[in-house]
Each structure stands twice: as structure tokens, then as C-alpha cells.
Amino acid sequence: MRDNPERSRFELEVNGEVAYADYRRQPGTLVISYVYAPPRLRGTGTADRLMLGVAETARAEGTRIRPLCGYAAAWLRRHREHRDLLA
């Protein structure tokens, strides 16, 4: 996973396709507005790996995550080990 600050999104490339999570940075918070996986990557765990990278980035930066996207919110609810990041 890589941060693409020019496009304000985290990206994960798999087999030439790019899944991404759009974000906005606020003081102490990453606001995740949208998570997208191309149709060929859906159901492969790509979005899950992307969100894991987002969570690891937030933890390393000492920020929390405010999920506006339904997928990001559901992912944080399902992964109890990262619930402390929920803003």
C-alpha cells in the first residue's frame, strides 16, 4: 500500500488494478470518505488489505480514523484490534 498525497488517497495495486481509499487529513484524524476496489478485485480480500494498511498508517502516525464510507466503518467494527482508532 502507498500513500498518494497528490490524489489524497491510499492505493493498493494488484495485477495492474488499483484499489484505493480516498482520505482527508484533519488534525489527529484521517477521514476516509470512500473505499473502492475494481470489479476484478472484489471478493479477493484486496479492500481488506488496503484497510489494514490504512489502520497501520493511522497507528504509526498517532492519528484516528473517521470512516464516512460504509465499507471502512464496517471494517473497523469487524476488526476489534483496530477499534481504538475509531474517531
C-alpha positions in Angstrom: 0.0 0.0 0.0 1.2 3.5 -0.7 0.0 7.0 0.2 -0.7 9.1 -2.9 -0.9 12.6 -1.3 -1.4 14.3 -4.7 -4.7 12.4 -5.1 -5.4 12.3 -1.3 -5.8 8.5 -1.3 -4.1 5.3 -0.2 -3.6 2.9 -3.1 -3.0 -0.8 -3.3 -2.1 -2.2 -6.8 -2.9 -5.9 -7.5 -2.4 -7.3 -11.0 -2.4 -3.9 -12.7 -5.6 -2.8 -10.9 -5.7 -0.2 -8.2 -7.9 -0.3 -5.1 -8.0 3.0 -3.2 -9.3 4.8 -0.1 -9.9 8.5 -0.5 -9.0 10.5 2.5 -8.8 13.9 4.0 -6.4 14.8 6.8 -7.6 16.7 9.8 -5.7 17.4 13.0 -5.2 14.0 14.6 -7.7 12.3 12.2 -7.8 10.5 8.8 -11.3 10.9 7.4 -11.9 8.0 5.0 -14.6 9.2 2.6 -14.6 6.3 0.0 -13.1 2.9 -0.5 -13.0 1.4 -4.0 -12.0 -1.9 -5.4 -12.2 -2.6 -9.2 -14.7 -5.3 -10.1 -12.0 -7.8 -10.8 -10.5 -7.4 -7.3 -13.8 -7.6 -5.4 -14.1 -10.7 -3.2 -10.3 -11.2 -3.2 -9.5 -9.5 0.1 -7.9 -6.5 -1.6 -10.1 -3.9 0.1 -9.4 -5.7 3.4 -5.6 -5.5 2.9 -6.0 -1.9 1.9 -7.9 -1.0 5.1 -5.3 -2.9 7.1 -2.6 -0.6 5.6 -4.8 2.4 6.4 -5.1 1.3 10.0 -1.4 0.6 10.3 -0.6 4.1 8.8 -3.0 5.8 11.3 -1.5 3.9 14.2 2.1 4.8 13.1 1.1 8.4 12.7 -0.8 8.5 16.0 -4.0 9.5 14.3 -7.5 8.2 14.4 -9.9 7.2 11.6 -13.2 8.8 11.0 -14.9 6.5 8.4 -17.5 8.2 6.3 -17.5 5.2 3.9 -19.8 2.3 4.8 -17.1 -0.2 4.0 -14.5 1.5 6.1 -16.9 1.8 9.0 -17.9 -1.9 8.8 -14.2 -2.9 8.5 -13.4 -1.1 11.7 -16.4 -2.7 13.5 -15.3 -6.2 12.3 -11.6 -5.7 13.3 -11.7 -5.3 17.1 -7.9 -4.9 17.3 -8.3 -1.6 15.4 -11.4 -0.2 17.0 -9.3 2.1 19.2 -8.5 4.0 16.0 -12.2 4.9 15.5 -12.7 8.7 15.9 
